[in-house]
Amino acid sequence: MAAGSWPYWLTGGILGSVAWSDDIVPRDTDPVSRSVLGYIHQPDGADFSDSIFIVPITSDSMRKIAYQLKDEGRKLCLVDIPPDRSDGMAEEKWQRQMLDMADTISAYTKKRITKDSVVSAALRVSKARCALTTFLNISRERSDIISDIARLLVQDSYYRTSNIDEWTYHVQLLTANITDMASRYVRVGKTDHK
């Protein structure tokens, strides 16, 4: 966001997209990696040809994804996240990784990342996450107003939005509506009749 772009989140775990990677990776590759790669290669799917992939190297699975994407000639930004950030060297490595990633993304978007753009982006993300947390807290145990599936859909929509400010506004409106409905309706539960 600080570089004037919004990420498109690729998360694995969708069974349908696993099939689209059958010809790309061996069958013994873990299902999450196969799902991510399958999503990228789905027929009639999104065009990722001009995308840069930020791959956090947190596991062997992510290394397999990075290797496959690199082998295909995709633009990559690898971020080697230290598993333990408690010692001084890990902190220094983490900072170096973030600065390198910022330089790579800035070069890709052709927009310089500044202190102000980072602060602005961080505030917007913080506001969105706060709105989501408030929504989840207010709607918890209120399946009489909003179903658990709908709650998950709202939560997942954070990763699908292309306009975080508009998304935050709508989540805040939804939360206000749920709060209003909860104050007007009394839940009827089972009573113990003897």
C-alpha positions as CSV (number, residue, x, y, z in Angstrom):
1,M,0.0,0.0,0.0
2,A,2.8,2.4,0.8
3,A,4.0,1.9,-2.8
4,G,0.6,2.8,-4.3
5,S,-0.7,-0.8,-4.8
6,W,-2.8,-3.3,-3.0
7,P,-1.8,-6.9,-2.6
8,Y,-3.7,-9.8,-4.1
9,W,-3.6,-12.5,-1.4
10,L,-3.0,-16.0,-2.6
11,T,-3.8,-18.5,0.1
12,G,-4.0,-22.2,-0.3
13,G,-6.5,-24.8,0.9
14,I,-9.1,-24.7,-1.8
15,L,-9.6,-28.3,-3.0
16,G,-10.8,-27.3,-6.4
17,S,-7.6,-25.4,-7.3
18,V,-5.4,-28.4,-6.4
19,A,-6.5,-30.2,-9.6
20,W,-5.2,-27.3,-11.7
21,S,-1.7,-27.9,-10.5
22,D,-1.6,-31.7,-11.2
23,D,0.7,-31.2,-14.3
24,I,3.0,-28.7,-12.6
25,V,4.2,-30.3,-9.3
26,P,4.6,-33.9,-8.1
27,R,1.6,-35.4,-6.4
28,D,3.5,-35.7,-3.1
29,T,3.6,-31.9,-2.9
30,D,1.6,-30.7,0.1
31,P,-2.0,-29.7,-0.7
32,V,-1.6,-26.0,0.3
33,S,1.2,-25.5,-2.1
34,R,-0.6,-27.3,-4.9
35,S,-3.7,-25.2,-4.2
36,V,-1.7,-21.9,-4.4
37,L,0.0,-23.0,-7.6
38,G,-3.2,-24.3,-9.1
39,Y,-5.0,-21.0,-8.4
40,I,-2.3,-19.2,-10.3
41,H,-2.6,-21.6,-13.3
42,Q,-6.4,-22.0,-13.3
43,P,-8.0,-22.0,-16.7
44,D,-9.6,-18.6,-17.5
45,G,-8.3,-17.3,-14.2
46,A,-6.7,-14.0,-13.3
47,D,-3.8,-12.8,-15.4
48,F,-0.7,-12.9,-13.2
49,S,1.8,-12.4,-16.0
50,D,2.8,-8.9,-14.9
51,S,2.6,-9.6,-11.2
52,I,5.3,-9.7,-8.6
53,F,5.0,-12.5,-6.1
54,I,6.1,-11.8,-2.5
55,V,6.9,-15.2,-1.1
56,P,7.6,-15.5,2.6
57,I,10.1,-18.3,3.0
58,T,8.6,-19.8,6.2
59,S,8.6,-23.5,5.3
60,D,9.6,-26.1,2.7
61,S,6.2,-25.6,1.1
62,M,6.9,-21.9,0.4
63,R,10.3,-22.8,-0.9
64,K,8.6,-25.2,-3.4
65,I,6.2,-22.5,-4.5
66,A,9.1,-20.0,-4.9
67,Y,11.1,-22.5,-6.9
68,Q,8.2,-23.3,-9.2
69,L,7.4,-19.6,-9.8
70,K,11.0,-18.8,-10.5
71,D,11.3,-21.8,-12.9
72,E,8.3,-20.3,-14.8
73,G,10.1,-16.9,-15.1
74,R,7.8,-15.1,-12.7
75,K,8.9,-11.9,-10.9
76,L,9.6,-12.8,-7.3
77,C,10.5,-11.0,-4.0
78,L,11.6,-13.6,-1.5
79,V,11.3,-12.7,2.2
80,D,13.2,-15.0,4.5
81,I,11.4,-14.6,7.8
82,P,13.6,-15.6,10.7
83,P,11.8,-18.3,12.8
84,D,13.0,-16.7,16.1
85,R,13.2,-12.9,16.2
86,S,14.3,-12.7,19.8
87,D,18.0,-12.3,19.2
88,G,19.7,-9.2,17.8
89,M,20.9,-10.8,14.6
90,A,17.4,-12.0,13.7
91,E,16.1,-8.5,14.3
92,E,18.7,-7.1,12.0
93,K,18.0,-9.7,9.4
94,W,14.3,-9.0,9.6
95,Q,14.8,-5.2,9.1
96,R,17.1,-5.9,6.1
97,Q,14.5,-8.2,4.6
98,M,11.8,-5.5,5.0
99,L,14.0,-2.8,3.4
100,D,15.0,-5.1,0.5
101,M,11.3,-5.9,0.0
102,A,10.4,-2.2,0.1
103,D,13.0,-1.5,-2.6
104,T,11.8,-4.3,-4.8
105,I,8.2,-3.3,-4.6
106,S,9.0,0.3,-5.1
107,A,11.0,-0.5,-8.2
108,Y,8.1,-2.7,-9.5
109,T,5.3,0.0,-8.8
110,K,7.7,2.8,-9.8
111,K,6.5,4.7,-6.7
112,R,9.0,5.7,-4.0
113,I,8.1,4.5,-0.5
114,T,8.4,7.2,2.0
115,K,8.0,7.4,5.7
116,D,4.7,9.2,5.3
117,S,3.4,6.6,2.8
118,V,4.3,3.8,5.3
119,V,2.6,5.6,8.2
120,S,-0.5,6.3,6.1
121,A,-0.7,2.7,4.9
122,A,-0.1,1.3,8.4
123,L,-2.9,3.5,9.8
124,R,-5.3,2.4,7.1
125,V,-4.5,-1.3,7.7
126,S,-4.8,-0.7,11.5
127,K,-8.2,0.9,11.1
128,A,-9.4,-1.9,8.9
129,R,-8.2,-4.6,11.3
130,C,-9.8,-2.7,14.2
131,A,-13.1,-2.6,12.3
132,L,-12.9,-6.3,11.6
133,T,-12.1,-7.1,15.3
134,T,-15.0,-5.0,16.4
135,F,-17.3,-6.7,13.9
136,L,-16.2,-10.2,15.0
137,N,-16.6,-9.3,18.7
138,I,-20.0,-7.8,18.2
139,S,-21.3,-10.6,15.9
140,R,-19.9,-13.4,18.0
141,E,-22.7,-15.5,19.5
142,R,-25.3,-13.6,17.4
143,S,-26.1,-16.3,14.8
144,D,-29.7,-15.1,15.2
145,I,-28.6,-11.9,13.3
146,I,-25.7,-13.1,11.2
147,S,-24.7,-16.6,10.5
148,D,-21.3,-18.0,11.2
149,I,-20.8,-18.5,7.4
150,A,-21.6,-14.9,6.8
151,R,-19.1,-13.8,9.5
152,L,-16.4,-15.9,7.8
153,L,-17.3,-14.3,4.5
154,V,-16.9,-10.8,5.9
155,Q,-13.6,-11.8,7.5
156,D,-12.3,-13.3,4.3
157,S,-13.4,-10.3,2.3
158,Y,-10.5,-8.3,3.8
159,Y,-8.2,-10.3,1.6
160,R,-10.3,-9.7,-1.5
161,T,-10.9,-6.0,-1.4
162,S,-9.1,-3.6,-3.7
163,N,-10.2,-0.5,-1.7
164,I,-9.4,-0.9,2.0
165,D,-11.0,2.4,3.0
166,E,-14.3,1.5,1.4
167,W,-14.1,-2.0,2.9
168,T,-13.5,-0.5,6.4
169,Y,-16.5,1.9,6.0
170,H,-18.8,-1.0,5.0
171,V,-17.7,-3.2,7.9
172,Q,-18.2,-0.4,10.3
173,L,-21.8,0.1,8.9
174,L,-22.5,-3.6,9.2
175,T,-21.3,-3.6,12.8
176,A,-23.5,-0.7,13.6
177,N,-26.5,-2.5,12.0
178,I,-25.8,-5.6,14.0
179,T,-25.4,-3.6,17.2
180,D,-28.7,-1.8,16.5
181,M,-30.5,-5.1,15.7
182,A,-29.1,-6.8,18.8
183,S,-30.4,-3.9,21.0
184,R,-33.9,-4.2,19.5
185,Y,-34.3,-8.0,19.5
186,V,-34.3,-10.2,22.5
187,R,-33.0,-13.7,21.9
188,V,-35.3,-16.4,22.9
189,G,-33.6,-19.5,24.3
190,K,-34.8,-22.8,25.7
191,T,-36.3,-22.6,29.2
192,D,-36.4,-25.5,31.6
193,H,-40.0,-26.2,32.3
194,K,-40.7,-28.5,35.3
